[in-house]
Amino acid sequence: DAGVTQSPTHLIKTRGQHVTLRCSPISGHKSVSWYQQVLGQGPQFIFQYYEKEERGRGNFPDRFSARQFPNYSSELNVNALLLGDSALYLCASTRRGGAYNEQFFGPGTRLTVL
Amino acid sequence: GESVGLHLPTLSVQEGDNSIINCAYSNSASDYFIWYKQESGKGPQFIIDIRSNMDKRQGQRVTVLLNKTVKHLSLQIAATQPGDSAVYFCAVPPGTMEYGNKLVFGAGTILRVKS
């Protein structure tokens, strides 16, 4: 079975630009969450989606938005990029009610903002 | 809010030795704790978890110890192998797991295994 997939693997943008990151959950998983991992730190929760609805939001500005599609894949959008948005963006999926040992992370998208 | 932290940012051990990675948490109401391993170029991978009604839980070559009195947990890796080289995080779910996924992660400890 394929794990959580994310695209692109790496991305370089300049300040002020917009970026879209994509995530495909494990087949059968309906919940997707996004995390930001700045170099040298642990992941920080950004969003959680289940059945196409936002179920949780972390302490991130409105420049960050996300959505989930009918096939349960998800996009994370970041507008007006800042240098501080440079990070590894992780997507995790689980089925509803799944235990944490049934939550799987993708390899992440490395975003560099110049 | 919840915060978690680690005492040692980097740990170097000799292959075959035991490793101990520590983590402190701030919320005394936390009742569930998880350890993750993150290898280079990969996302975090679940290792082992423990509930607050337990003091110790063992897995394959790993043991997690929980001391609720001082709000501290540790991950012990027996007979550390080169493949154990990674960053290790403790994490705490701040709420219910109904829809899953939200976690508060610590800063991480780098484990380097010397052959």
Interface residues (C-beta under 8 A of the other chain):
Chain A: V4 S31 V32 S33 G40 Q41 G42 P43 Q44 F45 Q48 Y50 R55 G56 G58 L90 A92 T94 R95 R96 G97 G98 A99 Y100 N101 Q103 F104 F105 G106 P107 G108
Chain B: V4 Y32 I34 G41 K42 G43 P44 Q45 F46 D49 F89 A91 P93 M97 E98 Y99 G100 N101 K102 L103 V104 F105 G106 A107 G108
